[in-house]
Amino acid sequence: MSTDFGESGEAKLTRDQTTTTYTFQDQRGWRRWRILRPGHGMYYDIKRRLPYYWSDIADAWTYRTFASTVRMYFVNLLPAIAFTLDMYRRTGKFFGINEALLASALAAMVFSILACQPLTIVGVTGLIGLFNYTIYNIVERYDVNAYPQVMAWTGIWAAIFHWIVSFFNFCDYMGYITDFSSESFGMYVGIIYMIKGVEELVNEFSVATSAGGYLSCLIAILYFGSLYGLERLGSSVIWKPWARGILADYSFVFPTLFWVGFSHIPGTLKSTHMTFVPITKAFRPTQPRDWVIDFWNLDAGWIFVALPLGFLTMLLFYYDHNVSSLTAQARQFPLKKPAGFHWDFFLLGCTTFVAGVIGLPMPNGLVPQAPVHTDSLTNYETHLDVVKTKDHEITEIRKPLVKATEVVEQRVSHFLMGMAIWGTMTGPLLVVLHTMPAAVFAGVFFVVGWGSIETNGIVQKLIYLQSERRFIQPSNPLNDVSCRKIGLYVGLQILGVAVTVAISQTIAAIGFPVLIIALIPLRTSIMPRWFTARELCVLDDLTAHHEQVLASLGGRPKKMRGLTADDGDEEDGESGANGEGGVDTNLDEQRDISRQRSRSAVRQRMGSVTRQTMHRVRTDENGRVASGDSHDDGRKEMS
């Protein structure tokens, strides 16, 4: 990373090759063993990121920071409360709203100030809720009073395993994560959230009247529809860019305020019995206890029972948190500042330790929310692509092209979001939370869950397989792979998702992190026997793609080289685009185009750029467009 001074004299960050600063690749002797060089990864994480600490603060003074703070407050707060309502019922009311708020605020403070990658949002997830109440179901069979101490020791053991993993550089193995496992995990998360939304509505029929249950279903569905509709409008071409930007930035705010108020309209609606968010005293635990759990009073047998539970927690966080960090730094975001996985995982161990000791749900990276934070800080430009044709009836074709120009990489939005969550624990704002019906949070489950499903690569490939051949774009990379192999690839993903979801509905749910981790060796060791290198290159790609991301992981693993066009050039400079094991040079570009970003994330600057392109179009005997190729005439003008 270096500083470039342009004609205006302003300093701009430029990307440099940084993969050689920290690596175990091609090392000889004892130096190739990560375990023999403890703290090596954390040292280089801090060394790379520390020079940018002041710019992380100075760069924050833009409108994007304010809009991101407001958006992420709602995007973090609402799902956290939704997960907590589920835990509240299933853990004997041990985990309540204050515990969730304190856990989210604690994680936000620590990671916004100390993390190498402050863009990664850390908070309470649905998976840790699933983990917590599964442990409660196990402990309840023997001694339910031991549950707080067992959870405390689970957090302590998990923290120790976090520190071991980060200290001995084991985060490097995230370089083996590909879209095969990350898409499966995203689909699993989405399905679990959708299930939780349905369970929330079913609970309304159990604790309230039938009228209250039906009203809850109505509010949840309309909340989901209105929020989804605003996000679609934000990514459309309706109105001006600034109006669309407001809709995208505050798409969570408007529906939440409206449907909470809707449930309190005087008359039949207000008199209908529904459940609302349960609250307690400000800054106090939900149960009548001290904040610090007396974990030292637990029997030794339970302490060792908590050891494997802590290890499973670490496995869950190892994948969940690091994938969250990877998606926050995904290839579609033009990031310039370096990452730091080892140090951030060490910090996660610290927050896990504190959360266990004081009886909080252990926070970790939020898979759906992390990329939304980066996206909310991204400036977009809308390019108008004008395609000239020789058709007498259709003289030109116009389409919008949205391009990410820069990301406001800073710490302030994450910090302010954490401060706002701290403020939510005050008495007046807790009273405001109490006015929110549980039905709204069922809608939140649907929003977050569907967001993970709709743009998932598994769904996109299934749509491709079911599409009529003549309507498939010739440039689609999947055309180079047989449908049988695509079906096999997707079938393996669906099998992994189905087994994990099924186990999550039983008392064996604490073992689901093992299944998620098992997808990695399945992809790296077994699937290359069933697919050619070319097929895997088209179907799959490294999740850690940016060079500045790979720098924190010790570079691209040898076993995964050759997945992209750039790798193919490095491995075999003489092989052509269609050579054995080679890749078309435009494959990455085609693959990125085929992957759509979340519709909630499109915001444009005030001005849009028009790029006029002349296409030579062949027409058939009826004058219809048959095919063509194009070139850019290089003219640009502001619309």
Buried (B, 14 or more C-beta within 10 A) or exposed (E): BEEEEEEEEEEEBEBEEBBEBBBBBEEEEEEEEBEEBBBBBBBBBBEBBEEBBEBBEEBBEBEBBBBBBBBBBBBBBBBBBBBBBBBBBBBBEBBBBBBBBBBBBBBBBBBBBBBBBBBBBBBBBBBBBBBBBBBBBBBBEEEEEBBBBBBBBBBBBBBBBBBBBBBBBBBBBBBBBBBBBBBBBBBBBBBBBBBBBBBBBEBBBEEBEEEBBBBBBBBBBBBBBBBBEBBBBBBEBEEEBEEBBBBBBBBBBBBBEEBBEBBEEEEEBEEBEBBBBBBBEBBBBBBEEEBEBEBEEBEEEBBEBBBEBBBBBBBBBBBBBBBBBBBBBBBBBBBBBBBBBBBBBBBBBBBBBBBBBBBBBBBBBBBBBBBBBBBBBBBBBBBBBBBBBBBEEEEEBEEBEBEBEBBBBBBBBBBBBBBBBBEBBEEEBBEBBEEBBBBBBBBBBBBBBBBBBBBBBBBBBBEBEEEEEEEEEEEBBBBBBEEEBBEBBBEBBBEBBEBBBEBBEEEEBBBBBBBBBBBBEBBBEEBEEEBEBBBBBBBBBBBBBBBBBBBBBBBBBEEBBBBBBBBBBEEBEEBEEEEEEBBBEEBBEBBEBBBEBBBBBBBBBEEBBBBBBBBEBEBEEEEEBEEEEEEEEEEEEEE
